[in-house]
Amino acid sequence: MTAVSGVRRAVDWIRWYVGEVSGESGYDRYVAHARSHAPGAKVMSRREFERSRMDAREADPREGFRCC
């Protein structure tokens, strides 16, 4: 393994980790799931997905915004 490939792997891992922690990868998982289960169906845009996710969090107090 060369130094360049090691650095690339580290950067890829950091990018993956930040995406998982921040929730950014949720949309990617949604798109993959939607396309695999209903290939012809319309997939929500990222904006629609985020709005739907926020609405669901606000509707369920166990799911959403807690102070602790």
C-alpha positions, 0 to 999 in steps of 0.5 A, a space after each residue: 500500500 502506497 502513502 497516497 492510497 493510505 491517505 485516500 482511504 483515510 479521507 474516504 473514511 472521514 467523509 463516510 464518518 462525517 456523513 453518518 454522524 451528520 445524517 447526510 447519508 440518510 438521503 442516499 440510503 432513502 434513494 437506494 431503497 426507493 429505487 430498489 423497491 419501486 424502480 418506476 416511482 418518483 423519488 423525493 428531492 433532497 429538500 422534500 426528503 429533509 422536510 418530510 424528516 423534520 415534519 416526522 420528528 416534530 410530530 413525534 416527541 420521542 423522535 425529535 428535539 430533546 434538550 438532553 
